[in-house]
Amino acid sequence: MGSNNQGGLGAIVAKLQQAGLGDQVKSWLGNGQNMSISADQLRAVLGNDTVRQLAARYNIPVDELGEILAQELPKAVDQASPNGHLPHGA
């Protein structure tokens, strides 16, 4: 999704873990199969305001953004965590 900054990724991961989605996050950080997450789960954790802001920032319709994030976030976390965890300060 364009300029993915590590601070943003780390913040999203932390929110997901705090919201009880730690199993999904662990699967993305680990070497095995990535568990899926739904657009509704992401919207519930991130909040509608954040989703709207991201949609506007990337010029993507709000209803499509959740689906894109649900597909791309696990891949992004997986790629950013080759050693099983996000780099320190991420």
N, C-alpha and C positions, 0 to 999 in steps of 0.2 A: 504494500500500500504506500508506495512513494517513500518519503523520508521517515523511516521507522526509527525513532530514537529509542535507545535502550532504557532511558528513564521512564518513558511512557509504557514500554513493554513490561518493565518490572512492576510498575504501578498497577497495570491491568492484572498481571499474574497475582499480585498480593490481594487485590480485590476479589478475584475469583477464589483464592484459597480461603479468605475470610468468609465468603458466602457459601462455603461448604462444597466447593467444586475442586477440592484438593486432589481427588483421584484422577480427574481429567488432567489437571496441571502436571501431576507426577508422571503421567503417561507421555506428556509432551516433552518433559525434561529428560526422561529415560531413553534407552535405546530401542525399546520395543515399539509395538503398534500404538499410534496416537488414538486416544479415545475421542469421540466426537463431542461437540457442544452445540446446543441449538441456538438459533438466533434469539429466541425468547429468553433463554438463560442469560445470554450476553446482555440483552436489553435490560433485564431485571437487575443485573449486577452493575452495569455501567450507568443506567438511568437514561430516561428519554432525552433529557437535555444534552447529555454527552453524545448520544447517538445522533441527535439532530445537528450538533456542532460538527461532528466528524463528517456527516453527510454533506453539509454545506462546504466544509473545508476541501473535500475531495470531489465535490460536484457529482455526488451519487445520490439517487433517490433514497429517502430514508428507509423505505420498505426493502430495498435491495441491499443496503449497507449491512444489515444484520446477517443476511445470508452470506455475503462476501466475508465478513469477519468470522463467522462460524467456520467457514472453509479455510481461511488463510491464517487465522490466529494460531491454531495448533502447529501449522508448518513453520510460522515465524518463530515461535518459542522453541520448537525443535531445532531449527537451524541456528538460533542464537545461543543454544546451550549444548555444544558438542561434548562437553565433559559432564553432562548430567545436571548442570545448574547454570543459571544465568551468571555472566561475569559480575564480579563484586561491584556494587554501585549501580547495577542495572535497574 
